Amino acid sequence: MPIWYATLPCGQVFEGEYVERRFNTRADVDREVKLRLGADDATRRAALRDNVALFDLESHLADRTDIFYNTFDLNAAGGEVVARSLITCGFAARLQTAIGAVKAHDKVT
């Protein structure tokens, strides 16, 4: 099976009950968001460097605030939104191609 990379969306706004309980200041939220976005940028660079398929969920879902249980973990709606985003990014087509290649290989061996 091929290796694919994906960025991960995260909550990027200073609002909501969880944020109020977890963070003391806006700077604390901004610091965590910066670290997570840095990891996504590193993933994008690695995908380009390694010539690997990238599913850039962070770019597709950056404006969504309703899909997180906290600032990172997805709620039930978030799971569905991410699944749909993966399909939009071409994951299903790539997966079908990979499965077809495995099946063709199995027939030969």
Contact map, one row per residue, 1 for C-alpha under 8 A:
1110000000000000000000000000000000000000000000000000000000000000000000000000000000000000000000000110010000000
1111000000000000000000000000000000000000000000000000000000000000000000000000000000000000000000000100000000000
1111100000000000000000000000000000000000000000000001100000000000000000000000000000000000000000000000000000000
0111110000000000000000000000000000000000000000000001111000000000000000000000000000000000000000000000000000000
0011111000000000000000000000000000000000001000100001111000000000000000000000000000000000000000000000000000000
0001111100000000000000000000000000000000001000000000011110000000000000000000000000000000000000000000000000000
0000111110000000000000000000000000000001001100000000011111000000000000000000000000000000000000000000000000000
0000011111000000000000000000000000000001000000000000000111000000000000000000000000000000000000000000000000000
0000001111100000000000000000000000000000000000000000000011101100000000010000000000000000000000000000000000000
0000000111110000000000000000000010010000000000000000000001000100000100111000000000000000000000000000000000000
0000000011111000000000000000000010000000000000000000000000000101100101110000000000000000000000000000000000000
0000000001111100000000000000110010000000000000000000000000000100100000100000000000000000000000000000000000000
0000000000111110000000000000100000000000000000000000000000000000100000000000000000000000000000000000000000000
0000000000011111001100000100100000000000000000000000000000000000000000000000000000000000000000000000000000000
0000000000001111101100000000000000000000000000000000000000000000000000000000000000000000000000000000000000000
0000000000000111111100000000000000000000000000000000000000000000000000000000000000000000000000000000000000000
0000000000000011111110000000000000000000000000000000000000000000000000000000000000000000000000000000000000000
0000000000000001111111000000000000000000000000000000000000000000000001100000000000000000000000000000000000000
0000000000000111111111100000100000000000000000000000000000000000000001100000000000000000000000000000000000000
0000000000000111111111110000000000000000000000000000000000000000000000000000000000000000000000000000000000000
0000000000000000111111110000000000000000000000000000000000000000000000000000000000000000000000000000000000000
0000000000000000011111110000000000000000000000000000000000000000000000000000000000000000000000000000000000000
0000000000000000001111111101100000000000000000000000000000000000000000000000000000000000000000000000000000000
0000000000000000000111111101000000000000000000000000000000000000000000000000000000000000000000000000000000000
0000000000000000000000111111100000000000000000000000000000000000000000000000000000000000000000000000000000000
0000000000000100000000111111110000000000000000000000000000000000000000000000000000000000000000000000000000000
0000000000000000000000001111111000000000000000000000000000000000000000000000000000000000000000000000000000000
0000000000000000000000111111111100000000000000000000000000000000000000000000000000000000000000000000000000000
0000000000011100001000101111111110000000000000000000000000000000000000000000000000000000000000000000000000000
0000000000010000000000000111111111000000000000000000000000000000000000000000000000000000000000000000000000000
0000000000000000000000000011111111100000000000000000000000000000000000000000000000000000000000000000000000000
0000000000000000000000000001111111110000000000000000000000000000000000000000000000000000000000000000000000000
0000000001110000000000000000111111111000000000000000000000000000000000000000000000000000000000000000000000000
0000000000000000000000000000011111111100000000000000000000000000000000000000000000000000000000000000000000000
0000000000000000000000000000001111111110000000000000000000000000000000000000000000000000000000000000000000000
0000000001000000000000000000000111111111000000000000000000000000000000000000000000000000000000000000000000000
0000000000000000000000000000000011111111100000000000000000000000000000000000000000000000000000000000000000000
0000000000000000000000000000000001111111110000000000000000000000000000000000000000000000000000000000000000000
0000000000000000000000000000000000111111111000000000000000000000000000000000000000000000000000000000000000000
0000001100000000000000000000000000011111111100000000000001000000000000000000000000000000000000000000000000000
0000000000000000000000000000000000001111111110000000000000000000000000000000000000000000000000000000000000000
0000000000000000000000000000000000000111111111000000000000000000000000000000000000000000000000000000000000000
0000111000000000000000000000000000000011111111100000000000000000000000000000000000000000000000000000000000000
0000001000000000000000000000000000000001111111110000010100000000000000000000000000000000000000000000000000000
0000000000000000000000000000000000000000111111111000000000000000000000000000000000000000000000000000000000000
0000000000000000000000000000000000000000011111111100000000000000000000000000000000000000000000000000000000000
0000100000000000000000000000000000000000001111111111110000000000000000000000000000000000000000000000000000000
0000000000000000000000000000000000000000000111111111000000000000000000000000000000000000000000000000000000000
0000000000000000000000000000000000000000000011111111000000000000000000000000000000000000000000000000000000000
0000000000000000000000000000000000000000000001111111000000000000000000000000000000000000000000000000000000000
0000000000000000000000000000000000000000000000111111100000000000000000000000000000000000000000000000000000000
0011100000000000000000000000000000000000000000111111110000000000000000000000000000000000000000000000000000000
0011100000000000000000000000000000000000000000100011111000000000000000000000000000000000000000000000000000000
0001111000000000000000000000000000000000000100100001111100000000000000000000000000000000000000000000000000000
0001111000000000000000000000000000000000000000000000111110000000000000000000000000000100111000000000000000000
0000011100000000000000000000000000000000000100000000011111110000000000000000000000000000100000000000000000000
0000011110000000000000000000000000000000000000000000001111111000000000000000000001001100000000000000000000000
0000001111000000000000000000000000000001000000000000000111111100000000000000000000000000000000000000000000000
0000000010000000000000000000000000000000000000000000000111111100000000000000000000000000000000000000000000000
0000000000000000000000000000000000000000000000000000000111111110000000000000000000001000000000000000000000000
0000000010000000000000000000000000000000000000000000000011111111000000000000000000000000000000000000000000000
0000000011110000000000000000000000000000000000000000000001111111000000000000000000000000000000000000000000000
0000000000000000000000000000000000000000000000000000000000011111100000000000000000000000000000000000000000000
0000000000100000000000000000000000000000000000000000000000001111111000000000000000000000000000000000000000000
0000000000111000000000000000000000000000000000000000000000000011111100000000000000000000000000000000000000000
0000000000000000000000000000000000000000000000000000000000000001111100000000110000000000000000000000000000000
0000000000000000000000000000000000000000000000000000000000000001111110000111111010000000000000000000000000000
0000000001100000000000000000000000000000000000000000000000000000111111111110010000000000000000000000000000000
0000000000000000000000000000000000000000000000000000000000000000001111111110000000000000000000000000000000000
0000000000100000011000000000000000000000000000000000000000000000000111111100000000000000000000000000000000000
0000000001110000011000000000000000000000000000000000000000000000000111111000000000000000000000000000000000000
0000000011100000000000000000000000000000000000000000000000000000000111111100000000000000000000000000000000000
0000000001000000000000000000000000000000000000000000000000000000000111111110000000000000000000000000000000000
0000000000000000000000000000000000000000000000000000000000000000001111011111111000000000000000000000000000000
0000000000000000000000000000000000000000000000000000000000000000001110001111111000000000000000000000000000000
0000000000000000000000000000000000000000000000000000000000000000001000000111111100000000000000000000000000000
0000000000000000000000000000000000000000000000000000000000000000011000000111111110000000000000000000000000000
0000000000000000000000000000000000000000000000000000000000000000011100000111111111000000000000000000000000000
0000000000000000000000000000000000000000000000000000000000000000001000000111111111100000000000000000000000000
0000000000000000000000000000000000000000000000000000000000000000000000000001111111110000000000000000000000000
0000000000000000000000000000000000000000000000000000000000000000001000000000111111111000000000000000000000000
0000000000000000000000000000000000000000000000000000000010000000000000000000011111111100000000000000000000000
0000000000000000000000000000000000000000000000000000000000000000000000000000001111111110000000000000000000000
0000000000000000000000000000000000000000000000000000000000000000000000000000000111111111000000000000000000000
0000000000000000000000000000000000000000000000000000000010010000000000000000000011111111100000000000000000000
0000000000000000000000000000000000000000000000000000001010000000000000000000000001111111111100000000000000000
0000000000000000000000000000000000000000000000000000000000000000000000000000000000111111111110000000000000000
0000000000000000000000000000000000000000000000000000000000000000000000000000000000011111111000000000000000000
0000000000000000000000000000000000000000000000000000001100000000000000000000000000001111111000000000000000000
0000000000000000000000000000000000000000000000000000001000000000000000000000000000000111111111000000000000000
0000000000000000000000000000000000000000000000000000001000000000000000000000000000000111111111100000000000000
0000000000000000000000000000000000000000000000000000000000000000000000000000000000000110011111110000000000000
0000000000000000000000000000000000000000000000000000000000000000000000000000000000000010011111111000000000000
0000000000000000000000000000000000000000000000000000000000000000000000000000000000000000011111111100000000000
0000000000000000000000000000000000000000000000000000000000000000000000000000000000000000001111111110000000000
0000000000000000000000000000000000000000000000000000000000000000000000000000000000000000000111111111000000000
0000000000000000000000000000000000000000000000000000000000000000000000000000000000000000000011111111100000000
1100000000000000000000000000000000000000000000000000000000000000000000000000000000000000000001111111110000000
1000000000000000000000000000000000000000000000000000000000000000000000000000000000000000000000111111111000000
0000000000000000000000000000000000000000000000000000000000000000000000000000000000000000000000011111111100000
0000000000000000000000000000000000000000000000000000000000000000000000000000000000000000000000001111111110000
1000000000000000000000000000000000000000000000000000000000000000000000000000000000000000000000000111111111000
0000000000000000000000000000000000000000000000000000000000000000000000000000000000000000000000000011111111100
0000000000000000000000000000000000000000000000000000000000000000000000000000000000000000000000000001111111110
0000000000000000000000000000000000000000000000000000000000000000000000000000000000000000000000000000111111111
0000000000000000000000000000000000000000000000000000000000000000000000000000000000000000000000000000011111111
0000000000000000000000000000000000000000000000000000000000000000000000000000000000000000000000000000001111111
0000000000000000000000000000000000000000000000000000000000000000000000000000000000000000000000000000000111111
0000000000000000000000000000000000000000000000000000000000000000000000000000000000000000000000000000000011111
